[in-house]
Amino acid sequence: MTVIVLTNCPAGLRGFLTRWLLEISAGVFIGNPSARIRDVLWDEVQQYADQGRALLAHTTNNEQGCTFRTHDHKWHPIDHEGLTLIRRPGEGAGRNETSSGGAKPGWSKASKRRRFGRG
């Protein structure tokens, strides 16, 4: 099984994919093409996506039973000890740290003193 999800892509690309896959919702395509056809489709998606984003998920012979590919996505698949996980970007480095010692906001003053050895 193959699933391709397009966001903000040209209508021509969506039309091209409907030759091989079924569009079950706007920008969501599913089907069961061969691995060779799937790779050709993904190459076309990457070439013609323009400013859009794309995600490909397909079944494979591994522990999870599937794998992912992304194009111009903020979320990226990473391999972690044989498992494919999706890495989401943070909303800024150090977003949970304060300038006075690195503790998360909302901690009590006593907790901060105990944690950082200031009293």
C-alpha positions as CSV (number, residue, x, y, z in Angstrom):
1,M,0.0,0.0,0.0
2,T,1.3,3.5,-0.9
3,V,0.0,6.8,0.4
4,I,1.0,10.2,-0.9
5,V,-0.1,13.4,0.8
6,L,0.3,16.7,-1.1
7,T,-0.1,20.2,0.4
8,N,-0.1,23.3,-1.7
9,C,1.0,21.5,-4.9
10,P,-0.1,22.3,-8.5
11,A,-3.3,20.8,-9.8
12,G,-1.3,19.2,-12.7
13,L,0.6,17.1,-10.3
14,R,-2.6,15.9,-8.6
15,G,-3.9,15.0,-12.1
16,F,-0.7,13.1,-12.9
17,L,-1.0,11.1,-9.7
18,T,-4.7,10.1,-10.4
19,R,-3.4,8.1,-13.3
20,W,-1.8,5.6,-10.9
21,L,-3.4,6.2,-7.5
22,L,-6.9,7.0,-6.1
23,E,-7.5,10.4,-4.6
24,I,-9.6,9.7,-1.5
25,S,-9.5,13.3,-0.2
26,A,-8.0,16.6,-1.5
27,G,-4.3,15.9,-1.9
28,V,-4.4,12.4,-0.4
29,F,-3.6,9.5,-2.8
30,I,-3.6,5.8,-2.1
31,G,-2.8,2.7,-4.2
32,N,-0.7,-0.3,-4.6
33,P,1.8,0.3,-7.4
34,S,5.0,-1.7,-7.8
35,A,8.1,-0.4,-6.2
36,R,9.5,0.8,-9.5
37,I,6.3,2.8,-10.3
38,R,6.2,4.2,-6.7
39,D,9.8,5.5,-7.1
40,V,9.0,7.1,-10.5
41,L,5.9,8.7,-9.0
42,W,7.9,10.1,-6.1
43,D,10.5,11.5,-8.4
44,E,7.8,13.3,-10.3
45,V,6.3,14.6,-7.1
46,Q,9.7,16.0,-6.0
47,Q,10.3,17.6,-9.4
48,Y,6.9,19.3,-9.8
49,A,5.9,20.1,-6.2
50,D,7.1,23.7,-6.6
51,Q,6.4,25.5,-3.2
52,G,4.3,22.6,-2.0
53,R,5.1,19.8,0.5
54,A,4.7,16.1,0.0
55,L,4.8,13.0,2.2
56,L,5.1,9.4,1.0
57,A,4.3,6.4,3.2
58,H,4.5,2.8,1.9
59,T,4.6,-0.7,3.2
60,T,7.9,-2.5,3.5
61,N,9.5,-5.5,5.1
62,N,10.8,-4.1,8.4
63,E,9.7,-4.1,12.1
64,Q,7.2,-1.3,11.6
65,G,5.9,-2.6,8.3
66,C,6.1,0.8,6.6
67,T,8.5,3.6,5.8
68,F,8.2,7.3,5.1
69,R,9.7,9.9,2.7
70,T,9.2,13.7,2.8
71,H,9.7,16.6,0.5
72,D,10.0,20.2,1.8
73,H,8.4,19.1,5.1
74,K,9.4,20.5,8.5
75,W,8.9,17.0,9.9
76,H,11.7,14.6,8.8
77,P,11.9,10.8,9.2
78,I,14.9,9.6,11.2
79,D,16.2,6.2,11.9
80,H,16.5,5.4,15.6
81,E,17.9,1.9,16.3
82,G,16.1,0.4,13.4
83,L,12.8,2.3,13.9
84,T,11.7,5.1,11.7
85,L,10.5,8.1,13.8
86,I,9.3,11.5,12.7
87,R,11.4,14.4,14.0
88,R,9.3,17.5,14.6
89,P,11.1,20.9,14.7
90,G,11.2,22.8,18.0
91,E,9.6,26.2,18.3
92,G,13.0,27.7,18.9
93,A,16.1,26.6,20.7
94,G,15.9,27.0,24.4
95,R,12.2,27.7,24.5
96,N,11.9,26.1,27.9
97,E,14.8,27.8,29.5
98,T,15.0,31.1,31.3
99,S,18.0,33.4,31.3
100,S,18.5,32.8,35.1
101,G,19.9,29.2,35.2
102,G,18.0,27.2,32.6
103,A,15.1,26.0,34.7
104,K,11.7,25.7,33.1
105,P,9.3,28.6,33.8
106,G,6.8,27.9,36.5
107,W,9.1,26.2,38.9
108,S,9.1,27.5,42.5
109,K,12.0,29.6,43.7
110,A,12.8,26.9,46.4
111,S,12.8,24.2,43.7
112,K,15.2,26.3,41.6
113,R,17.5,26.7,44.5
114,R,17.6,23.0,45.4
115,R,18.1,22.1,41.7
116,F,20.9,24.4,41.0
117,G,22.5,24.4,44.4
118,R,22.0,28.0,45.4
119,G,20.8,27.7,48.9
